[in-house]
Amino acid sequence: MDDPAEQQKHAVACGANFPLLSDQGGKLAQQLGILSDRGVAKRTTYVVDKNGIVRKVFHDVKVDGHTGEVLAAVRELS
């Protein structure tokens, strides 16, 4: 829910070679049901196939090891 400039800074800092989307204002987080009681989005990752279908959802994401889990889920799509 950070503003786009903050998302870009984070993408550069973590070496992401893909765009990070911003949900400034939290409308999408609210629609997805991932808005916490504190008013911030819960850490959630969605794996979406090339047809736009959500294939896997990771709730309450912990940073350590998460990249490997997501990569494995993406590879299963092939």
PDB file of N, CA, C and O in Angstrom, chain B, residues numbered from 101:
ATOM      1  N   MET B 101       0.813  -1.177   0.000  1.00  0.00           N
ATOM      2  CA  MET B 101       0.000   0.000   0.000  1.00  0.00           C
ATOM      3  C   MET B 101       0.867   1.256   0.000  1.00  0.00           C
ATOM      4  O   MET B 101       0.370   2.374   0.135  1.00  0.00           O
ATOM      5  N   ASP B 102       2.178   1.046  -0.155  1.00  0.00           N
ATOM      6  CA  ASP B 102       3.093   2.190  -0.249  1.00  0.00           C
ATOM      7  C   ASP B 102       2.846   2.937  -1.542  1.00  0.00           C
ATOM      8  O   ASP B 102       2.279   2.398  -2.493  1.00  0.00           O
ATOM      9  N   ASP B 103       3.280   4.180  -1.564  1.00  0.00           N
ATOM     10  CA  ASP B 103       3.143   4.924  -2.809  1.00  0.00           C
ATOM     11  C   ASP B 103       4.119   4.358  -3.842  1.00  0.00           C
ATOM     12  O   ASP B 103       5.087   3.696  -3.470  1.00  0.00           O
ATOM     13  N   PRO B 104       3.881   4.605  -5.126  1.00  0.00           N
ATOM     14  CA  PRO B 104       4.707   4.023  -6.192  1.00  0.00           C
ATOM     15  C   PRO B 104       6.202   4.318  -6.060  1.00  0.00           C
ATOM     16  O   PRO B 104       7.022   3.452  -6.365  1.00  0.00           O
ATOM     17  N   ALA B 105       6.567   5.499  -5.620  1.00  0.00           N
ATOM     18  CA  ALA B 105       7.994   5.832  -5.473  1.00  0.00           C
ATOM     19  C   ALA B 105       8.649   4.938  -4.417  1.00  0.00           C
ATOM     20  O   ALA B 105       9.779   4.485  -4.603  1.00  0.00           O
ATOM     21  N   GLU B 106       7.944   4.684  -3.307  1.00  0.00           N
ATOM     22  CA  GLU B 106       8.475   3.803  -2.268  1.00  0.00           C
ATOM     23  C   GLU B 106       8.591   2.372  -2.778  1.00  0.00           C
ATOM     24  O   GLU B 106       9.558   1.678  -2.464  1.00  0.00           O
ATOM     25  N   GLN B 107       7.620   1.928  -3.556  1.00  0.00           N
ATOM     26  CA  GLN B 107       7.680   0.582  -4.135  1.00  0.00           C
ATOM     27  C   GLN B 107       8.892   0.460  -5.053  1.00  0.00           C
ATOM     28  O   GLN B 107       9.580  -0.561  -5.039  1.00  0.00           O
ATOM     29  N   GLN B 108       9.156   1.486  -5.845  1.00  0.00           N
ATOM     30  CA  GLN B 108      10.308   1.464  -6.751  1.00  0.00           C
ATOM     31  C   GLN B 108      11.617   1.396  -5.967  1.00  0.00           C
ATOM     32  O   GLN B 108      12.522   0.647  -6.334  1.00  0.00           O
ATOM     33  N   LYS B 109      11.719   2.173  -4.894  1.00  0.00           N
ATOM     34  CA  LYS B 109      12.915   2.128  -4.043  1.00  0.00           C
ATOM     35  C   LYS B 109      13.118   0.722  -3.486  1.00  0.00           C
ATOM     36  O   LYS B 109      14.238   0.211  -3.460  1.00  0.00           O
ATOM     37  N   HIS B 110      12.042   0.112  -3.046  1.00  0.00           N
ATOM     38  CA  HIS B 110      12.116  -1.245  -2.492  1.00  0.00           C
ATOM     39  C   HIS B 110      12.545  -2.239  -3.572  1.00  0.00           C
ATOM     40  O   HIS B 110      13.372  -3.115  -3.316  1.00  0.00           O
ATOM     41  N   ALA B 111      11.993  -2.107  -4.762  1.00  0.00           N
ATOM     42  CA  ALA B 111      12.350  -3.010  -5.861  1.00  0.00           C
ATOM     43  C   ALA B 111      13.836  -2.938  -6.154  1.00  0.00           C
ATOM     44  O   ALA B 111      14.484  -3.966  -6.351  1.00  0.00           O
ATOM     45  N   VAL B 112      14.379  -1.729  -6.185  1.00  0.00           N
ATOM     46  CA  VAL B 112      15.808  -1.541  -6.447  1.00  0.00           C
ATOM     47  C   VAL B 112      16.629  -2.129  -5.295  1.00  0.00           C
ATOM     48  O   VAL B 112      17.611  -2.835  -5.525  1.00  0.00           O
ATOM     49  N   ALA B 113      16.227  -1.838  -4.066  1.00  0.00           N
ATOM     50  CA  ALA B 113      16.974  -2.296  -2.889  1.00  0.00           C
ATOM     51  C   ALA B 113      17.016  -3.815  -2.782  1.00  0.00           C
ATOM     52  O   ALA B 113      18.028  -4.380  -2.368  1.00  0.00           O
ATOM     53  N   CYS B 114      15.926  -4.479  -3.152  1.00  0.00           N
ATOM     54  CA  CYS B 114      15.904  -5.945  -3.011  1.00  0.00           C
ATOM     55  C   CYS B 114      16.315  -6.658  -4.297  1.00  0.00           C
ATOM     56  O   CYS B 114      16.319  -7.887  -4.351  1.00  0.00           O
ATOM     57  N   GLY B 115      16.660  -5.893  -5.331  1.00  0.00           N
ATOM     58  CA  GLY B 115      17.146  -6.493  -6.568  1.00  0.00           C
ATOM     59  C   GLY B 115      16.064  -7.159  -7.392  1.00  0.00           C
ATOM     60  O   GLY B 115      16.359  -8.049  -8.190  1.00  0.00           O
ATOM     61  N   ALA B 116      14.819  -6.748  -7.217  1.00  0.00           N
ATOM     62  CA  ALA B 116      13.726  -7.335  -7.997  1.00  0.00           C
ATOM     63  C   ALA B 116      13.913  -6.984  -9.471  1.00  0.00           C
ATOM     64  O   ALA B 116      14.141  -5.825  -9.817  1.00  0.00           O
ATOM     65  N   ASN B 117      13.815  -7.977 -10.319  1.00  0.00           N
ATOM     66  CA  ASN B 117      13.940  -7.719 -11.756  1.00  0.00           C
ATOM     67  C   ASN B 117      12.558  -7.767 -12.414  1.00  0.00           C
ATOM     68  O   ASN B 117      12.407  -8.186 -13.561  1.00  0.00           O
ATOM     69  N   PHE B 118      11.562  -7.327 -11.651  1.00  0.00           N
ATOM     70  CA  PHE B 118      10.185  -7.262 -12.122  1.00  0.00           C
ATOM     71  C   PHE B 118       9.522  -6.086 -11.409  1.00  0.00           C
ATOM     72  O   PHE B 118       9.980  -5.672 -10.344  1.00  0.00           O
ATOM     73  N   PRO B 119       8.468  -5.554 -11.976  1.00  0.00           N
ATOM     74  CA  PRO B 119       7.816  -4.406 -11.330  1.00  0.00           C
ATOM     75  C   PRO B 119       7.033  -4.822 -10.092  1.00  0.00           C
ATOM     76  O   PRO B 119       6.437  -5.898 -10.051  1.00  0.00           O
ATOM     77  N   LEU B 120       7.042  -3.961  -9.092  1.00  0.00           N
ATOM     78  CA  LEU B 120       6.211  -4.147  -7.913  1.00  0.00           C
ATOM     79  C   LEU B 120       5.035  -3.188  -8.041  1.00  0.00           C
ATOM     80  O   LEU B 120       5.218  -2.009  -8.343  1.00  0.00           O
ATOM     81  N   LEU B 121       3.853  -3.687  -7.815  1.00  0.00           N
ATOM     82  CA  LEU B 121       2.659  -2.864  -7.951  1.00  0.00           C
ATOM     83  C   LEU B 121       2.336  -2.178  -6.632  1.00  0.00           C
ATOM     84  O   LEU B 121       2.634  -2.699  -5.557  1.00  0.00           O
ATOM     85  N   SER B 122       1.731  -1.017  -6.727  1.00  0.00           N
ATOM     86  CA  SER B 122       1.343  -0.259  -5.555  1.00  0.00           C
ATOM     87  C   SER B 122      -0.174  -0.233  -5.445  1.00  0.00           C
ATOM     88  O   SER B 122      -0.875  -0.073  -6.444  1.00  0.00           O
ATOM     89  N   ASP B 123      -0.672  -0.388  -4.236  1.00  0.00           N
ATOM     90  CA  ASP B 123      -2.102  -0.297  -3.952  1.00  0.00           C
ATOM     91  C   ASP B 123      -2.327   0.894  -3.035  1.00  0.00           C
ATOM     92  O   ASP B 123      -2.886   0.770  -1.945  1.00  0.00           O
ATOM     93  N   GLN B 124      -1.877   2.046  -3.504  1.00  0.00           N
ATOM     94  CA  GLN B 124      -1.981   3.254  -2.703  1.00  0.00           C
ATOM     95  C   GLN B 124      -3.451   3.504  -2.358  1.00  0.00           C
ATOM     96  O   GLN B 124      -4.299   3.579  -3.247  1.00  0.00           O
ATOM     97  N   GLY B 125      -3.742   3.630  -1.083  1.00  0.00           N
ATOM     98  CA  GLY B 125      -5.109   3.810  -0.632  1.00  0.00           C
ATOM     99  C   GLY B 125      -5.753   2.516  -0.149  1.00  0.00           C
ATOM    100  O   GLY B 125      -6.743   2.554   0.581  1.00  0.00           O
ATOM    101  N   GLY B 126      -5.198   1.365  -0.550  1.00  0.00           N
ATOM    102  CA  GLY B 126      -5.634   0.087  -0.027  1.00  0.00           C
ATOM    103  C   GLY B 126      -6.928  -0.482  -0.590  1.00  0.00           C
ATOM    104  O   GLY B 126      -7.490  -1.407  -0.005  1.00  0.00           O
ATOM    105  N   LYS B 127      -7.414   0.043  -1.703  1.00  0.00           N
ATOM    106  CA  LYS B 127      -8.672  -0.445  -2.259  1.00  0.00           C
ATOM    107  C   LYS B 127      -8.590  -1.934  -2.634  1.00  0.00           C
ATOM    108  O   LYS B 127      -9.499  -2.702  -2.319  1.00  0.00           O
ATOM    109  N   LEU B 128      -7.514  -2.338  -3.299  1.00  0.00           N
ATOM    110  CA  LEU B 128      -7.374  -3.739  -3.692  1.00  0.00           C
ATOM    111  C   LEU B 128      -7.212  -4.642  -2.469  1.00  0.00           C
ATOM    112  O   LEU B 128      -7.810  -5.716  -2.403  1.00  0.00           O
ATOM    113  N   ALA B 129      -6.404  -4.207  -1.503  1.00  0.00           N
ATOM    114  CA  ALA B 129      -6.214  -5.002  -0.279  1.00  0.00           C
ATOM    115  C   ALA B 129      -7.548  -5.232   0.411  1.00  0.00           C
ATOM    116  O   ALA B 129      -7.802  -6.322   0.922  1.00  0.00           O
ATOM    117  N   GLN B 130      -8.394  -4.226   0.430  1.00  0.00           N
ATOM    118  CA  GLN B 130      -9.708  -4.366   1.039  1.00  0.00           C
ATOM    119  C   GLN B 130     -10.562  -5.352   0.244  1.00  0.00           C
ATOM    120  O   GLN B 130     -11.235  -6.198   0.832  1.00  0.00           O
ATOM    121  N   GLN B 131     -10.542  -5.253  -1.082  1.00  0.00           N
ATOM    122  CA  GLN B 131     -11.329  -6.160  -1.913  1.00  0.00           C
ATOM    123  C   GLN B 131     -10.864  -7.612  -1.788  1.00  0.00           C
ATOM    124  O   GLN B 131     -11.678  -8.534  -1.843  1.00  0.00           O
ATOM    125  N   LEU B 132      -9.554  -7.812  -1.621  1.00  0.00           N
ATOM    126  CA  LEU B 132      -9.000  -9.156  -1.505  1.00  0.00           C
ATOM    127  C   LEU B 132      -9.120  -9.726  -0.095  1.00  0.00           C
ATOM    128  O   LEU B 132      -8.827 -10.901   0.130  1.00  0.00           O
ATOM    129  N   GLY B 133      -9.546  -8.903   0.844  1.00  0.00           N
ATOM    130  CA  GLY B 133      -9.697  -9.361   2.219  1.00  0.00           C
ATOM    131  C   GLY B 133      -8.383  -9.515   2.949  1.00  0.00           C
ATOM    132  O   GLY B 133      -8.278 -10.319   3.875  1.00  0.00           O
ATOM    133  N   ILE B 134      -7.375  -8.752   2.545  1.00  0.00           N
ATOM    134  CA  ILE B 134      -6.065  -8.869   3.190  1.00  0.00           C
ATOM    135  C   ILE B 134      -5.671  -7.594   3.936  1.00  0.00           C
ATOM    136  O   ILE B 134      -4.497  -7.387   4.242  1.00  0.00           O
ATOM    137  N   LEU B 135      -6.644  -6.752   4.222  1.00  0.00           N
ATOM    138  CA  LEU B 135      -6.381  -5.538   4.990  1.00  0.00           C
ATOM    139  C   LEU B 135      -6.427  -5.900   6.472  1.00  0.00           C
ATOM    140  O   LEU B 135      -7.425  -6.436   6.954  1.00  0.00           O
ATOM    141  N   SER B 136      -5.354  -5.609   7.185  1.00  0.00           N
ATOM    142  CA  SER B 136      -5.281  -5.965   8.600  1.00  0.00           C
ATOM    143  C   SER B 136      -6.066  -4.970   9.455  1.00  0.00           C
ATOM    144  O   SER B 136      -6.507  -3.924   8.978  1.00  0.00           O
ATOM    145  N   ASP B 137      -6.224  -5.320  10.708  1.00  0.00           N
ATOM    146  CA  ASP B 137      -6.904  -4.431  11.660  1.00  0.00           C
ATOM    147  C   ASP B 137      -6.149  -3.123  11.846  1.00  0.00           C
ATOM    148  O   ASP B 137      -6.737  -2.111  12.227  1.00  0.00           O
ATOM    149  N   ARG B 138      -4.841  -3.141  11.578  1.00  0.00           N
ATOM    150  CA  ARG B 138      -4.018  -1.936  11.704  1.00  0.00           C
ATOM    151  C   ARG B 138      -4.108  -1.036  10.475  1.00  0.00           C
ATOM    152  O   ARG B 138      -3.522   0.046  10.449  1.00  0.00           O
ATOM    153  N   GLY B 139      -4.847  -1.488   9.451  1.00  0.00           N
ATOM    154  CA  GLY B 139      -5.013  -0.666   8.255  1.00  0.00           C
ATOM    155  C   GLY B 139      -3.920  -0.829   7.225  1.00  0.00           C
ATOM    156  O   GLY B 139      -3.789   0.000   6.325  1.00  0.00           O
ATOM    157  N   VAL B 140      -3.127  -1.888   7.342  1.00  0.00           N
ATOM    158  CA  VAL B 140      -2.083  -2.177   6.348  1.00  0.00           C
ATOM    159  C   VAL B 140      -2.382  -3.541   5.725  1.00  0.00           C
ATOM    160  O   VAL B 140      -3.085  -4.364   6.312  1.00  0.00           O
ATOM    161  N   ALA B 141      -1.850  -3.761   4.553  1.00  0.00           N
ATOM    162  CA  ALA B 141      -2.073  -5.034   3.870  1.00  0.00           C
ATOM    163  C   ALA B 141      -1.241  -6.129   4.530  1.00  0.00           C
ATOM    164  O   ALA B 141      -0.079  -5.922   4.881  1.00  0.00           O
ATOM    165  N   LYS B 142      -1.858  -7.292   4.690  1.00  0.00           N
ATOM    166  CA  LYS B 142      -1.119  -8.456   5.175  1.00  0.00           C
ATOM    167  C   LYS B 142      -0.188  -8.906   4.062  1.00  0.00           C
ATOM    168  O   LYS B 142      -0.509  -8.752   2.883  1.00  0.00           O
ATOM    169  N   ARG B 143       0.964  -9.459   4.424  1.00  0.00           N
ATOM    170  CA  ARG B 143       1.909  -9.942   3.414  1.00  0.00           C
ATOM    171  C   ARG B 143       1.326 -11.176   2.737  1.00  0.00           C
ATOM    172  O   ARG B 143       1.240 -12.250   3.333  1.00  0.00           O
ATOM    173  N   THR B 144       0.933 -11.001   1.493  1.00  0.00           N
ATOM    174  CA  THR B 144       0.287 -12.061   0.733  1.00  0.00           C
ATOM    175  C   THR B 144       0.858 -12.069  -0.675  1.00  0.00           C
ATOM    176  O   THR B 144       1.060 -11.010  -1.271  1.00  0.00           O
ATOM    177  N   THR B 145       1.117 -13.253  -1.210  1.00  0.00           N
ATOM    178  CA  THR B 145       1.622 -13.390  -2.572  1.00  0.00           C
ATOM    179  C   THR B 145       0.632 -14.216  -3.372  1.00  0.00           C
ATOM    180  O   THR B 145       0.144 -15.249  -2.913  1.00  0.00           O
ATOM    181  N   TYR B 146       0.345 -13.742  -4.576  1.00  0.00           N
ATOM    182  CA  TYR B 146      -0.542 -14.457  -5.490  1.00  0.00           C
ATOM    183  C   TYR B 146       0.267 -14.898  -6.697  1.00  0.00           C
ATOM    184  O   TYR B 146       0.980 -14.092  -7.294  1.00  0.00           O
ATOM    185  N   VAL B 147       0.165 -16.172  -7.063  1.00  0.00           N
ATOM    186  CA  VAL B 147       0.777 -16.666  -8.293  1.00  0.00           C
ATOM    187  C   VAL B 147      -0.352 -16.732  -9.317  1.00  0.00           C
ATOM    188  O   VAL B 147      -1.336 -17.448  -9.133  1.00  0.00           O
ATOM    189  N   VAL B 148      -0.191 -15.974 -10.393  1.00  0.00           N
ATOM    190  CA  VAL B 148      -1.221 -15.835 -11.413  1.00  0.00           C
ATOM    191  C   VAL B 148      -0.683 -16.391 -12.727  1.00  0.00           C
ATOM    192  O   VAL B 148       0.428 -16.055 -13.137  1.00  0.00           O
ATOM    193  N   ASP B 149      -1.468 -17.242 -13.388  1.00  0.00           N
ATOM    194  CA  ASP B 149      -0.999 -17.820 -14.648  1.00  0.00           C
ATOM    195  C   ASP B 149      -1.146 -16.826 -15.798  1.00  0.00           C
ATOM    196  O   ASP B 149      -1.658 -15.722 -15.613  1.00  0.00           O
ATOM    197  N   LYS B 150      -0.693 -17.227 -16.983  1.00  0.00           N
ATOM    198  CA  LYS B 150      -0.688 -16.323 -18.129  1.00  0.00           C
ATOM    199  C   LYS B 150      -2.090 -15.943 -18.591  1.00  0.00           C
ATOM    200  O   LYS B 150      -2.251 -15.005 -19.373  1.00  0.00           O
ATOM    201  N   ASN B 151      -3.113 -16.665 -18.113  1.00  0.00           N
ATOM    202  CA  ASN B 151      -4.502 -16.346 -18.446  1.00  0.00           C
ATOM    203  C   ASN B 151      -5.171 -15.486 -17.380  1.00  0.00           C
ATOM    204  O   ASN B 151      -6.362 -15.189 -17.465  1.00  0.00           O
ATOM    205  N   GLY B 152      -4.395 -15.092 -16.378  1.00  0.00           N
ATOM    206  CA  GLY B 152      -4.924 -14.235 -15.325  1.00  0.00           C
ATOM    207  C   GLY B 152      -5.662 -14.976 -14.222  1.00  0.00           C
ATOM    208  O   GLY B 152      -6.397 -14.361 -13.450  1.00  0.00           O
ATOM    209  N   ILE B 153      -5.478 -16.288 -14.139  1.00  0.00           N
ATOM    210  CA  ILE B 153      -6.139 -17.089 -13.113  1.00  0.00           C
ATOM    211  C   ILE B 153      -5.194 -17.266 -11.925  1.00  0.00           C
ATOM    212  O   ILE B 153      -4.041 -17.664 -12.092  1.00  0.00           O
ATOM    213  N   VAL B 154      -5.691 -16.968 -10.735  1.00  0.00           N
ATOM    214  CA  VAL B 154      -4.894 -17.150  -9.523  1.00  0.00           C
ATOM    215  C   VAL B 154      -4.752 -18.647  -9.275  1.00  0.00           C
ATOM    216  O   VAL B 154      -5.744 -19.355  -9.102  1.00  0.00           O
ATOM    217  N   ARG B 155      -3.510 -19.118  -9.260  1.00  0.00           N
ATOM    218  CA  ARG B 155      -3.233 -20.541  -9.089  1.00  0.00           C
ATOM    219  C   ARG B 155      -2.757 -20.909  -7.692  1.00  0.00           C
ATOM    220  O   ARG B 155      -2.912 -22.055  -7.269  1.00  0.00           O
ATOM    221  N   LYS B 156      -2.185 -19.962  -6.977  1.00  0.00           N
ATOM    222  CA  LYS B 156      -1.683 -20.256  -5.629  1.00  0.00           C
ATOM    223  C   LYS B 156      -1.672 -18.949  -4.842  1.00  0.00           C
ATOM    224  O   LYS B 156      -1.363 -17.884  -5.377  1.00  0.00           O
ATOM    225  N   VAL B 157      -2.013 -19.054  -3.570  1.00  0.00           N
ATOM    226  CA  VAL B 157      -1.988 -17.906  -2.667  1.00  0.00           C
ATOM    227  C   VAL B 157      -1.143 -18.267  -1.461  1.00  0.00           C
ATOM    228  O   VAL B 157      -1.340 -19.315  -0.846  1.00  0.00           O
ATOM    229  N   PHE B 158      -0.208 -17.402  -1.126  1.00  0.00           N
ATOM    230  CA  PHE B 158       0.624 -17.564   0.064  1.00  0.00           C
ATOM    231  C   PHE B 158       0.176 -16.502   1.067  1.00  0.00           C
ATOM    232  O   PHE B 158       0.338 -15.307   0.819  1.00  0.00           O
ATOM    233  N   HIS B 159      -0.386 -16.932   2.200  1.00  0.00           N
ATOM    234  CA  HIS B 159      -0.848 -16.014   3.238  1.00  0.00           C
ATOM    235  C   HIS B 159       0.234 -15.836   4.295  1.00  0.00           C
ATOM    236  O   HIS B 159       1.064 -16.723   4.493  1.00  0.00           O
ATOM    237  N   ASP B 160       0.227 -14.705   4.967  1.00  0.00           N
ATOM    238  CA  ASP B 160       1.138 -14.427   6.087  1.00  0.00           C
ATOM    239  C   ASP B 160       2.584 -14.767   5.726  1.00  0.00           C
ATOM    240  O   ASP B 160       3.260 -15.518   6.429  1.00  0.00           O
ATOM    241  N   VAL B 161       3.031 -14.198   4.622  1.00  0.00           N
ATOM    242  CA  VAL B 161       4.351 -14.481   4.062  1.00  0.00           C
ATOM    243  C   VAL B 161       5.469 -14.095   5.025  1.00  0.00           C
ATOM    244  O   VAL B 161       5.467 -13.005   5.599  1.00  0.00           O
ATOM    245  N   LYS B 162       6.407 -14.995   5.188  1.00  0.00           N
ATOM    246  CA  LYS B 162       7.659 -14.730   5.897  1.00  0.00           C
ATOM    247  C   LYS B 162       8.737 -14.624   4.827  1.00  0.00           C
ATOM    248  O   LYS B 162       8.791 -15.456   3.921  1.00  0.00           O
ATOM    249  N   VAL B 163       9.574 -13.637   4.915  1.00  0.00           N
ATOM    250  CA  VAL B 163      10.549 -13.361   3.859  1.00  0.00           C
ATOM    251  C   VAL B 163      11.505 -14.527   3.640  1.00  0.00           C
ATOM    252  O   VAL B 163      11.748 -14.926   2.501  1.00  0.00           O
ATOM    253  N   ASP B 164      12.049 -15.073   4.726  1.00  0.00           N
ATOM    254  CA  ASP B 164      13.031 -16.163   4.594  1.00  0.00           C
ATOM    255  C   ASP B 164      12.407 -17.378   3.919  1.00  0.00           C
ATOM    256  O   ASP B 164      11.415 -17.925   4.403  1.00  0.00           O
ATOM    257  N   GLY B 165      12.989 -17.796   2.804  1.00  0.00           N
ATOM    258  CA  GLY B 165      12.553 -18.983   2.090  1.00  0.00           C
ATOM    259  C   GLY B 165      11.389 -18.771   1.142  1.00  0.00           C
ATOM    260  O   GLY B 165      11.043 -19.669   0.374  1.00  0.00           O
ATOM    261  N   HIS B 166      10.785 -17.601   1.186  1.00  0.00           N
ATOM    262  CA  HIS B 166       9.587 -17.370   0.377  1.00  0.00           C
ATOM    263  C   HIS B 166       9.873 -17.373  -1.125  1.00  0.00           C
ATOM    264  O   HIS B 166       9.069 -17.874  -1.910  1.00  0.00           O
ATOM    265  N   THR B 167      10.994 -16.827  -1.513  1.00  0.00           N
ATOM    266  CA  THR B 167      11.333 -16.786  -2.939  1.00  0.00           C
ATOM    267  C   THR B 167      11.352 -18.190  -3.531  1.00  0.00           C
ATOM    268  O   THR B 167      10.822 -18.411  -4.620  1.00  0.00           O
ATOM    269  N   GLY B 168      11.946 -19.123  -2.836  1.00  0.00           N
ATOM    270  CA  GLY B 168      12.004 -20.499  -3.315  1.00  0.00           C
ATOM    271  C   GLY B 168      10.632 -21.127  -3.448  1.00  0.00           C
ATOM    272  O   GLY B 168      10.361 -21.845  -4.411  1.00  0.00           O
ATOM    273  N   GLU B 169       9.761 -20.857  -2.477  1.00  0.00           N
ATOM    274  CA  GLU B 169       8.395 -21.387  -2.531  1.00  0.00           C
ATOM    275  C   GLU B 169       7.638 -20.845  -3.750  1.00  0.00           C
ATOM    276  O   GLU B 169       6.953 -21.587  -4.454  1.00  0.00           O
ATOM    277  N   VAL B 170       7.778 -19.553  -3.976  1.00  0.00           N
ATOM    278  CA  VAL B 170       7.078 -18.930  -5.100  1.00  0.00           C
ATOM    279  C   VAL B 170       7.643 -19.443  -6.426  1.00  0.00           C
ATOM    280  O   VAL B 170       6.888 -19.743  -7.351  1.00  0.00           O
ATOM    281  N   LEU B 171       8.959 -19.542  -6.515  1.00  0.00           N
ATOM    282  CA  LEU B 171       9.578 -20.043  -7.736  1.00  0.00           C
ATOM    283  C   LEU B 171       9.102 -21.454  -8.039  1.00  0.00           C
ATOM    284  O   LEU B 171       8.818 -21.772  -9.194  1.00  0.00           O
ATOM    285  N   ALA B 172       9.011 -22.299  -7.031  1.00  0.00           N
ATOM    286  CA  ALA B 172       8.519 -23.670  -7.240  1.00  0.00           C
ATOM    287  C   ALA B 172       7.077 -23.656  -7.739  1.00  0.00           C
ATOM    288  O   ALA B 172       6.720 -24.434  -8.623  1.00  0.00           O
ATOM    289  N   ALA B 173       6.251 -22.779  -7.180  1.00  0.00           N
ATOM    290  CA  ALA B 173       4.851 -22.690  -7.616  1.00  0.00           C
ATOM    291  C   ALA B 173       4.757 -22.207  -9.062  1.00  0.00           C
ATOM    292  O   ALA B 173       3.922 -22.690  -9.826  1.00  0.00           O
ATOM    293  N   VAL B 174       5.603 -21.266  -9.433  1.00  0.00           N
ATOM    294  CA  VAL B 174       5.605 -20.761 -10.803  1.00  0.00           C
ATOM    295  C   VAL B 174       6.065 -21.851 -11.771  1.00  0.00           C
ATOM    296  O   VAL B 174       5.508 -21.995 -12.859  1.00  0.00           O
ATOM    297  N   ARG B 175       7.065 -22.604 -11.380  1.00  0.00           N
ATOM    298  CA  ARG B 175       7.558 -23.687 -12.237  1.00  0.00           C
ATOM    299  C   ARG B 175       6.494 -24.759 -12.443  1.00  0.00           C
ATOM    300  O   ARG B 175       6.460 -25.394 -13.497  1.00  0.00           O
ATOM    301  N   GLU B 176       5.635 -24.968 -11.468  1.00  0.00           N
ATOM    302  CA  GLU B 176       4.554 -25.952 -11.605  1.00  0.00           C
ATOM    303  C   GLU B 176       3.548 -25.534 -12.674  1.00  0.00           C
ATOM    304  O   GLU B 176       2.817 -26.381 -13.188  1.00  0.00           O
ATOM    305  N   LEU B 177       3.493 -24.258 -13.017  1.00  0.00           N
ATOM    306  CA  LEU B 177       2.558 -23.772 -14.018  1.00  0.00           C
ATOM    307  C   LEU B 177       2.957 -24.210 -15.426  1.00  0.00           C
ATOM    308  O   LEU B 177       2.111 -24.302 -16.316  1.00  0.00           O
ATOM    309  N   SER B 178       4.226 -24.474 -15.622  1.00  0.00           N
ATOM    310  CA  SER B 178       4.725 -24.821 -16.962  1.00  0.00           C
ATOM    311  C   SER B 178       4.325 -26.214 -17.377  1.00  0.00           C
ATOM    312  O   SER B 178       4.667 -26.653 -18.475  1.00  0.00           O
TER     313      SER B 178
END
